[in-house]
C-alpha cells in the first residue's frame, strides 16, 4: 500500500530526531530553564497569594480597589507567562534545528537519489519527514507540560479544571510556534544546496519575522514611509485638560474677570484632532497587519491571553484607543473571559496556523519539483 512508505519514513525520521544529539542538547537546555522558571514562578505565586489576601482585607473599606488590577486573584498560570518568553528563543531554535537539514543532508550524502530510486513517491518522502518532525515536536511539548504539572504539584499547588485547560492551550500554542519555524527550516532545506546555507537562510527569515517587522511600525521607519504626524495649530488660547490626564479637545478664550470662561470651539484644533486620530489609527492598523506576519508576536499575544487574561484585556483596550473605566466589569476569570479574548484575537490565531501551513506547502511544491541528479 502507498501509505506503508509514508509510515516507514515518518517512523525513521521520528527515531532520528529522538536520537539526535542536537535535539537532546537543545531540548535538555529548554527543560532545565523551564523547570527553573516554574520553580521561581511557584515561589512568586505563594508570595502573590499572601499579598492578595492582604489587599483583599484592605479593599473591604475601599470600593476602588475591589475592581482594580491589583485585586485580581493570583494564579500559577503567571509562571507560564514567563515561560512564553523562553519559547520565543529556545523553542524557536529547537524547531529550526529539527528542520534545517532534513532535505539537505540527503543531498549532501547523495542518498536522496537512491531513496527516490525505490518504489516510493516523492510526496511520501516530504510528508513522512514532516510528520516525523511534527511527532517529535508534539512529544517535546507533552514532556514540557508533564514536567510543568509535576513541578506545580511538588509545591502543593493543585490547578483547577480551568487552569488545566489553559495549560493545554498554552502547550498547543507553543507547539504551533515551534512547528512554524520547523516548517520555515524545512522549506529552506528544500531550497538550499547544503545545510550551512539552509540554516543561514532560516535564521535570516527568523530575524526578519521576529525583530525587523515589528520595528517597521515604530519610530523613524514608519515616519519615513507614511510621513510625520499632524502638527498642532498655533493658538493664543489656553486649554483645559481636567486633572491633567484627559486629552485636550476644547479651547477657551482668555478673558479677564472672575470665574471660569465659557469654552468655545476652536475649528483649527478640531481639524487637528481629527487628522491626528486618523493618523494614529492608520498607524495602528498598519502595525497590527504587519505584526500578523510574525509568528512570535502572534504567539506572545495569545499566550498572554491564555495565561494572564486580565492584563491581556487591558492591553487590548489600550491598543484600540478606548479607556477601561474602573466602573466597567472587567473579565477576570472563567471561560467567558478566555473565549472573549481569543475571539478578539481570531486573526492572530489564524495567522499562527496559516504560517506553518504556508511554508510547508512551499516546501512540498519545491521538493516535488526538485531536480535530483
C-alpha positions in Angstrom: 0.0 0.0 0.0 1.1 3.6 -0.7 0.8 4.6 3.0 3.3 2.0 4.0 6.2 4.1 2.7 4.8 7.1 4.5 4.8 5.3 7.8 8.3 3.9 7.4 9.8 7.3 6.5 7.8 9.1 9.3 8.9 6.5 11.8 12.5 6.7 10.8 12.6 10.5 11.0 10.9 10.4 14.4 13.5 8.0 15.7 16.3 10.0 14.1 15.1 13.1 16.0 14.9 11.4 19.3 18.4 10.0 18.9 19.9 13.3 17.6 22.4 14.9 19.9 21.3 18.4 18.8 17.8 17.5 19.8 18.9 16.2 23.2 21.1 19.3 23.8 18.6 22.0 22.9 15.6 20.2 24.4 17.6 19.5 27.6 18.5 23.1 28.0 14.9 24.1 27.3 13.6 21.7 30.1 16.2 22.9 32.6 15.3 26.5 32.0 11.6 25.8 32.0 11.9 23.9 35.3 13.9 26.8 36.9 11.3 29.3 35.6 8.4 27.2 37.0 10.1 26.9 40.4 10.6 30.6 40.5 7.0 31.1 39.4 5.7 28.8 42.1 7.6 30.7 44.8 6.4 34.0 43.4 2.9 32.6 43.3 3.0 31.9 47.1 4.1 35.5 47.7 1.3 36.8 45.5 -1.3 34.8 47.4 -0.1 36.5 50.6 -0.2 39.9 49.0 -3.6 39.2 47.6 -5.0 38.3 50.9 -3.6 41.4 52.5 -5.1 43.6 49.7 -8.5 41.9 49.9 -8.6 42.8 53.6 -7.7 46.4 52.8 -10.2 46.5 49.9 -13.1 45.9 52.2 -13.1 49.6 53.1 -12.1 50.8 49.6 -14.5 50.2 46.8 -12.0 51.3 44.2 -9.6 48.5 44.9 -12.2 45.9 44.5 -12.1 46.2 40.7 -8.6 47.3 40.2 -5.8 45.2 38.6 -4.1 44.7 41.9 -7.1 43.0 43.4 -7.2 40.3 40.7 -6.7 36.8 42.1 -3.2 35.4 41.5 -2.8 32.2 39.5 0.0 29.8 38.9 -0.5 30.4 35.2 1.6 33.6 35.6 4.6 31.3 35.7 3.7 30.2 32.1 3.8 33.9 31.1 7.5 33.9 31.8 7.9 30.5 30.1 6.3 32.0 26.9 9.4 34.3 26.6 11.5 31.1 26.7 9.5 29.6 23.9 10.3 32.5 21.6 14.0 31.8 21.9 14.9 28.2 22.9 11.7 26.8 21.4 12.2 28.6 18.1 15.8 27.3 17.9 14.6 23.8 18.6 12.2 23.9 15.7 14.9 25.3 13.4 17.4 22.7 14.5 15.0 19.9 13.7 14.2 21.1 10.2 17.1 22.8 8.5 18.9 19.7 7.3 16.0 17.3 6.6 16.5 17.5 2.8 20.0 19.0 2.6 21.6 16.1 4.5 20.1 13.7 1.9 21.5 15.9 -0.9 25.0 16.1 0.7 25.2 12.4 1.3 23.7 11.7 -2.2 21.2 9.4 -0.6 18.2 11.3 -1.9 18.7 9.9 -5.4 19.0 6.4 -4.0 15.9 6.9 -1.8 13.8 8.1 -4.8 15.0 5.2 -6.9 13.0 2.8 -4.7 9.3 2.3 -5.3 8.3 5.3 -3.3 6.5 8.5 -4.1 8.1 11.9 -3.6 5.2 13.2 -1.6 5.6 10.3 0.8 9.2 11.4 1.4 8.4 15.1 2.2 5.2 14.2 4.1 7.0 11.5 6.1 9.8 13.8 7.1 7.4 16.5 8.1 5.2 14.0 10.1 8.3 12.6 11.9 9.3 16.2 12.9 5.8 17.1 14.0 5.6 14.0 16.2 8.9 14.8 17.8 7.7 18.4 18.5 4.5 17.1 19.9 6.4 14.8 22.2 8.6 17.6 23.4 5.6 19.8 24.2 3.9 16.9 26.0 7.0 16.3 28.2 7.1 20.1 28.9 3.5 20.1 30.1 4.0 17.0 32.2 7.1 18.4 33.8 5.3 21.7 34.5 2.4 19.9 36.2 4.9 17.9 38.3 6.7 21.0 39.5 3.4 22.7 40.3 2.2 19.7 42.3 5.5 19.4 44.1 4.9 22.8 45.6 1.5 21.7 46.8 -0.4 23.7 44.2 -3.4 21.9 42.7 -4.7 23.6 39.5 -8.4 23.6 38.9 -10.1 22.5 35.7 -9.9 25.9 34.0 -6.2 26.2 34.8 -5.6 22.8 33.3 -7.4 23.7 30.1 -5.3 26.9 29.9 -2.1 24.9 30.4 -3.2 22.6 27.5 -3.9 25.7 25.3 -0.5 27.0 26.2 1.0 23.7 25.0 -0.9 23.9 21.7 0.2 27.5 21.1 3.8 26.5 21.9 3.6 23.6 19.5 2.3 25.9 16.7 5.2 28.3 17.3 7.9 25.6 17.2 6.2 24.0 14.2 6.1 27.3 12.4 9.9 27.7 12.4 10.3 23.9 11.8 8.2 24.4 8.6 10.3 27.5 7.6 13.5 25.5 8.2 12.1 22.6 6.1 11.3 24.9 3.2 14.8 26.4 3.3 16.2 22.9 3.4 14.5 22.2 0.1 15.8 25.4 -1.4 19.4 25.4 -0.2 22.1 23.3 -1.7 23.7 22.5 1.7 22.8 22.5 5.4 25.0 25.6 6.1 23.1 27.7 3.6 19.8 26.3 4.8 20.4 27.4 8.4 21.6 30.8 7.4 18.5 31.4 5.3 16.3 30.2 8.1 18.0 32.5 10.7 17.6 35.4 8.3 13.9 34.7 8.0 13.6 34.3 11.8 15.3 37.7 12.4 13.1 39.4 9.8 9.8 37.9 11.2 10.7 38.3 14.9 12.6 41.5 15.0 12.7 43.6 11.9 9.0 43.5 11.0 7.9 44.9 14.5 10.5 47.7 14.2 8.9 48.8 10.9 5.8 50.1 12.8 7.8 52.2 15.2 9.8 55.3 15.1 11.6 56.7 12.1 10.9 53.7 9.8 7.1 54.3 9.8 7.5 58.0 9.7 9.8 57.8 6.6 7.2 55.8 4.8 3.9 57.5 5.9 5.1 60.9 6.9 5.1 62.9 10.1 2.1 63.1 12.4 0.0 66.3 12.1 1.4 69.3 13.8 -0.9 71.1 16.3 -2.1 74.6 15.2 -0.8 77.8 16.7 -3.2 79.4 19.0 -3.4 82.1 21.7 -5.9 80.2 23.6 -5.5 78.2 26.9 -6.5 74.6 27.1 -8.2 72.8 30.0 -7.3 69.1 30.5 -9.2 68.3 33.6 -6.8 66.6 36.1 -4.0 66.5 33.5 -4.9 63.1 32.3 -7.6 63.7 29.7 -7.0 64.6 26.0 -7.3 68.2 25.2 -10.3 68.6 22.9 -11.6 72.1 23.6 -10.1 75.5 23.6 -11.3 78.6 25.5 -10.6 82.3 25.1 -8.6 84.0 27.8 -10.9 86.6 29.4 -10.5 88.9 32.4 -12.7 88.6 35.3 -13.7 86.1 37.9 -15.0 82.6 37.3 -14.3 80.1 34.6 -14.6 81.3 31.0 -17.1 79.7 28.7 -15.4 77.2 26.3 -15.6 77.9 22.6 -14.9 75.5 19.8 -11.6 76.0 18.1 -12.1 74.7 14.5 -8.4 74.5 13.9 -7.9 72.2 16.9 -10.9 70.2 15.9 -9.4 69.6 12.5 -6.1 68.8 14.1 -7.6 66.2 16.4 -9.5 64.5 13.5 -6.3 64.3 11.4 -4.2 63.2 14.4 -6.7 60.5 15.3 -6.9 59.2 11.7 -3.1 59.2 11.5 -2.6 57.2 14.7 -5.4 54.8 13.9 -3.9 54.2 10.4 -0.5 53.6 12.1 -2.0 51.1 14.5 -3.8 49.3 11.7 -0.6 49.0 9.7 1.3 47.9 12.7 -1.3 45.2 13.5 -1.3 44.0 9.9 2.5 43.8 9.8 2.7 42.1 13.2 0.4 39.3 11.9 3.4 38.2 9.8 5.4 37.5 12.9 4.7 34.0 14.5 6.5 35.1 17.7 4.3 38.2 18.0 1.1 36.2 17.5 2.2 33.6 19.9 3.1 36.1 22.6 -0.3 37.9 22.4 -2.2 34.6 22.5 0.0 33.2 25.3 -0.8 36.4 27.3 -4.5 35.9 26.7 -4.3 32.3 28.0 -2.0 32.8 31.0 -2.9 36.4 32.1 -6.4 37.3 30.8 -6.7 40.4 33.0 -3.6 42.1 31.7 -4.3 41.0 28.1 -7.7 42.7 28.3 -6.1 45.9 29.5 -3.6 45.7 26.7 -6.3 45.2 24.1 -8.3 48.1 25.4 -5.3 50.5 25.4 -4.3 49.5 21.9 -7.8 50.3 20.5 -8.0 53.9 21.7 -10.5 53.0 24.3 -10.3 53.5 28.1 -11.1 50.8 30.5 -13.3 52.5 33.1 -13.0 51.2 36.6 -16.7 51.0 36.9 -16.9 48.6 34.0 -16.9 45.0 34.7 -13.5 43.6 33.6 -13.5 39.8 33.0 -11.1 38.4 35.5 -11.5 34.6 35.3 -13.7 31.9 33.8 -14.0 30.5 30.3 -16.1 33.6 29.3 -13.0 35.8 29.7 -10.9 33.3 27.8 -13.3 32.9 24.9 -13.8 36.6 24.7 -10.1 37.3 24.5 -9.5 34.6 22.0 -12.4 35.8 19.9 -10.8 39.3 19.7 -7.5 37.7 18.7 -9.0 35.4 16.0 -6.7 37.0 13.4 -3.7 36.1 15.5 -4.9 32.5 15.8 -5.5 32.3 12.0 -2.0 33.7 11.3 -0.3 31.3 13.7 -2.0 28.4 11.9 -1.5 29.7 8.4 2.2 30.4 8.7 3.4 26.7 9.1 0.8 25.6 6.6 2.1 28.1 4.1 5.8 27.2 4.4 5.1 23.5 4.4 3.1 24.0 1.2 6.0 25.8 -0.3 8.4 23.1 0.8 6.1 20.4 -0.6 5.9 22.1 -4.0 9.6 22.8 -4.1 10.5 19.2 -3.3 8.1 17.8 -5.8 9.8 19.8 -8.5 13.3 19.1 -7.2 15.8 18.1 -10.0 17.6 15.1 -8.4 20.8 14.2 -10.2 
